[in-house]
Amino acid sequence: MDAFGKERVAPVIEYLEKMKFMLDVSVKDQSNDYAVLRAPGKADGIGGPYALVPRDELSQTIDAFSKSHMQVGMWALDAERVSQGRARLLFETDHKSIPNELGFINKADRADRTDRTDRTDRTDRTDRTDRTDKIGRAHV
């Protein structure tokens, strides 16, 4: 990890330590033991898929990814990010940025309720349409 990455680790660990409430949890920097790679596959809403790889398996994992998929540079990944409208965290954002407006929060599975909402809206619209057909009016 570069020096810029190392200086960001301490504040994150400090924040996570403050978030421990009831459970016996230990927070420690594992960046020397693991690496995060952009794995092959179609990009999702947060730029993944990602692979958490032990550092001693890093070269084998990169070789395996390279055999099945073509590697691309940062410009290609940035172009993909821009086309999806994702801000680059810590570069295109600052302390005044609102996570909800940037799309960071609602991209997680548990926070994203669009599927359920869409189904409910569709059902409501169908019910209203059926009722208006019976009445003969379109007050929808």
C-alpha positions as CSV (number, residue, x, y, z in Angstrom):
1,M,0.0,0.0,0.0
2,D,1.3,3.5,-0.9
3,A,1.9,6.2,1.7
4,F,-1.3,8.0,0.8
5,G,-3.3,4.7,1.5
6,K,-1.5,4.2,4.8
7,E,-2.4,7.7,6.1
8,R,-6.1,7.0,5.5
9,V,-6.0,3.7,7.5
10,A,-5.6,5.3,10.9
11,P,-8.8,7.5,10.8
12,V,-10.9,4.5,9.5
13,I,-9.6,2.3,12.3
14,E,-10.3,5.1,14.8
15,Y,-13.9,5.4,13.5
16,L,-14.5,1.7,13.6
17,E,-13.2,1.5,17.2
18,K,-15.8,4.1,18.2
19,M,-18.6,2.0,16.5
20,K,-18.0,-1.0,18.8
21,F,-21.0,-1.1,21.2
22,M,-21.8,-4.6,22.7
23,L,-19.9,-7.3,20.9
24,D,-16.3,-8.3,21.4
25,V,-14.8,-7.1,18.1
26,S,-11.2,-6.4,17.3
27,V,-10.3,-3.9,14.6
28,K,-6.9,-4.1,12.9
29,D,-5.2,-3.2,9.7
30,Q,-5.0,-6.3,7.4
31,S,-3.8,-4.4,4.3
32,N,-0.4,-6.1,4.4
33,D,-2.1,-9.6,4.4
34,Y,-4.9,-9.0,1.8
35,A,-5.4,-7.1,-1.5
36,V,-8.6,-6.1,-3.2
37,L,-8.7,-6.7,-7.0
38,R,-11.3,-5.7,-9.5
39,A,-12.5,-9.1,-10.6
40,P,-13.6,-9.9,-14.1
41,G,-17.3,-9.5,-14.8
42,K,-19.9,-6.9,-15.5
43,A,-19.7,-3.8,-13.3
44,D,-22.3,-3.4,-10.6
45,G,-23.6,-0.2,-9.0
46,I,-20.5,0.3,-6.9
47,G,-17.9,-0.7,-9.5
48,G,-17.4,-4.3,-8.6
49,P,-17.2,-7.2,-8.7
50,Y,-14.2,-7.2,-6.3
51,A,-12.1,-10.1,-5.0
52,L,-10.5,-10.1,-1.6
53,V,-7.3,-12.0,-2.1
54,P,-4.6,-13.1,0.4
55,R,-1.3,-11.5,-0.6
56,D,0.4,-14.8,-0.9
57,E,-2.1,-15.9,-3.6
58,L,-2.1,-12.5,-5.4
59,S,0.1,-13.5,-8.4
60,Q,-1.8,-16.8,-9.0
61,T,-5.1,-14.9,-8.9
62,I,-3.9,-12.2,-11.3
63,D,-2.6,-15.0,-13.6
64,A,-6.0,-16.8,-13.5
65,F,-7.9,-13.5,-14.2
66,S,-5.6,-12.8,-17.1
67,K,-6.1,-16.2,-18.7
68,S,-9.9,-15.7,-18.8
69,H,-10.2,-12.0,-19.3
70,M,-8.3,-9.1,-20.8
71,Q,-6.7,-6.6,-18.4
72,V,-7.6,-3.0,-18.8
73,G,-6.0,0.1,-17.4
74,M,-7.3,2.8,-15.0
75,W,-8.6,4.9,-17.9
76,A,-11.0,2.2,-19.0
77,L,-12.2,1.7,-15.4
78,D,-12.6,5.5,-15.0
79,A,-14.5,5.7,-18.2
80,E,-16.8,3.0,-17.0
81,R,-17.3,4.8,-13.6
82,V,-18.0,8.1,-15.3
83,S,-20.5,6.5,-17.7
84,Q,-22.4,5.0,-14.7
85,G,-22.4,8.4,-12.9
86,R,-20.3,7.2,-9.9
87,A,-18.2,9.8,-8.1
88,R,-14.6,9.0,-7.3
89,L,-14.5,8.8,-3.6
90,L,-12.0,11.3,-2.0
91,F,-11.2,12.9,-5.3
92,E,-14.5,14.1,-6.7
93,T,-16.0,14.4,-3.2
94,D,-15.2,16.3,0.0
95,H,-16.4,16.6,3.6
96,K,-19.5,18.5,2.4
97,S,-20.6,15.8,0.0
98,I,-23.9,14.0,0.9
99,P,-23.6,10.2,0.5
100,N,-27.3,9.9,-0.5
101,E,-26.8,12.3,-3.4
102,L,-23.7,10.5,-4.6
103,G,-25.4,7.1,-4.6
104,F,-23.0,5.5,-2.2
105,I,-25.7,4.4,0.4
106,N,-28.5,3.1,-1.7
107,K,-26.2,0.8,-3.8
108,A,-25.9,-1.8,-1.0
109,D,-28.3,-4.7,-1.1
110,R,-29.9,-4.1,2.3
111,A,-30.4,-0.4,1.7
112,D,-31.8,-0.7,-1.8
113,R,-35.6,-1.1,-1.6
114,T,-36.4,-0.4,-5.3
115,D,-37.4,-3.9,-6.2
116,R,-40.0,-4.1,-3.5
117,T,-41.3,-0.6,-4.1
118,D,-41.6,-1.1,-7.9
119,R,-43.6,-4.3,-7.3
120,T,-45.9,-2.5,-4.9
121,D,-46.4,0.5,-7.2
122,R,-47.2,-1.8,-10.1
123,T,-49.8,-3.7,-8.0
124,D,-51.4,-0.5,-6.9
125,R,-51.5,0.8,-10.5
126,T,-53.1,-2.5,-11.7
127,D,-55.7,-2.4,-8.9
128,R,-56.6,1.2,-9.7
129,T,-56.8,0.4,-13.4
130,D,-59.1,-2.5,-12.7
131,R,-61.4,-0.3,-10.6
132,T,-61.5,2.5,-13.2
133,D,-62.4,0.0,-15.9
134,K,-65.4,-1.2,-13.8
135,I,-66.5,2.4,-13.1
136,G,-65.8,3.5,-16.6
137,R,-63.7,6.6,-15.6
138,A,-60.0,7.3,-15.7
139,H,-59.3,9.3,-12.5
140,V,-55.8,7.8,-12.1
